[in-house]
Amino acid sequence: MPSAAPTARRLPAGTLYRGREGMWSWVAHRVTGVLIFFFLFVHVLDTALIRVSPDAYNRVIAEYKNPVMSVMELGLTAAIGFHALNGVRIVLVDFWSKGTRYQAVMLRVIVVLWLALMVPSVYYLLHHAFLVVFGS
């Protein structure tokens, strides 16, 4: 007698993301896009302060000159770098006839490029932050 428990139907690999590279790059692209949008929103607001009150603008800019903001600046740099490189990958997937076949390989390549670009950024931005905290 067959078992009464229903058998789970397995979908062929690649039909749904289900945690594969494409899904994670999709999520990362959306998250970095939203973070960049919020940065631009804040940037427009704090820059607009100069028209309202130059003194208020100077106070806001002075608040930005601290190590915490350097770490946030590093996060912004990371978000912009990944978003830009992944955007190029998305264009290749959309417009290159073999793009979907090589999308996982291209993701690995952009992650390596992103890490290579982030190493000097981390050094420069965190070096600057530590100089602010501990003096020159």
Residue pairs with C-beta under 8 A, 6 or more apart in sequence:
11 18
13 20
14 20
17 23
17 26
20 104
21 103
21 104
21 107
21 108
22 103
22 104
22 107
25 86
25 89
25 107
28 82
28 86
29 82
29 83
29 86
29 87
29 90
32 79
32 80
32 82
32 83
32 86
33 83
35 75
35 76
35 79
36 76
36 79
36 80
36 83
39 76
46 57
46 60
46 61
47 57
49 56
49 57
49 60
50 57
63 69
65 132
66 132
67 129
67 130
67 132
67 133
70 125
70 126
70 128
70 129
70 132
71 125
71 126
71 129
73 125
74 121
74 122
74 125
74 126
77 118
77 121
77 125
78 114
78 118
78 121
81 114
81 117
81 118
81 121
82 110
82 114
85 110
85 113
85 114
86 107
86 110
88 110
89 103
89 106
89 107
89 110
92 99
92 106
93 99
93 100
93 103
93 106
99 106
